[in-house]
Amino acid sequence: MAMQIVVRHDVQEAARYVADQIAKHLVANPATVMGLATGETMRPVYARLRHLFASGEAPSAAFTSFNLDEFIGVPTAHPGSFHAYMEDELFRHVVDPEGRCFLPDGLADDPVAAAALYETLIAKAGGIDLQLLGIGRNGHIGFNEPGAPFDGRTAAVNLSLQTCQVMQGFDGDQPDRAITMGIGTIMEARRCLLLATGEAKADAVFAMLEQAPSTACPASVLQGHPDLIIVLDRHAAGRLTDSLLKIADQS
Ligand code: GLP
């Protein structure tokens, strides 16, 4: 298992580490194919990335990106949609994102066909070089909820009650379905970079890293990924045992 665990003191330092990793990829290969994630955890990562783009420390004009997921039936202009999130956080800060920054089409008449098309687009781009991931409190990655198959492809899925309860940006009109990259799709990324911060993620991080891989914790599949970097702040790392902490980079 080629896994690297990085523990940083706080959210800002952990997010900075992640953004700097992304920038390193972009400097080495401006045409990197990235898998992108949403969620509150990622906001400081994108803030730092915007800074690196603006200062010219990382190139933003040639990457291709595929977001992990999007809600079904939520207009792209709705502030709770992942389209709106990505537009605000990143895409309007990069040159000509049209035709190279993709999210699943949650408004398609046929979500099953839209999911299949997304797989085709990723394959046509040559697969994902660097997949950014967050983790849900129940261990979900993308919107692959507990029980999702480890070999799943991009699909239309139902969201768990817990996920709906912690969802932000909706006033009682929460969507309950999404199109998400499958766990099998995610595992094909050449490198995965997962960020988890805050005490609310400590149990999910424990299950992901310290327990045997099981569909009960979708993120635990990552233990089998050949090139994985897990970045945590000290709160999200709070339940890790000494045997894992002693191999972690805690500088
Ligand atoms: C979401 C996304 C995930 C994300 C997770 C955690 O809704 N589908 O990709 O990692 O939930 O979100 P947050 O960072 O807000 O805790």
Residues whose N, C-alpha, C, O or C-beta is under 5 A from the ligand:
A	BS01	GLP	A37 T38 G39 E40 T41 M42 D69 G134 I135 G136 G142 F143
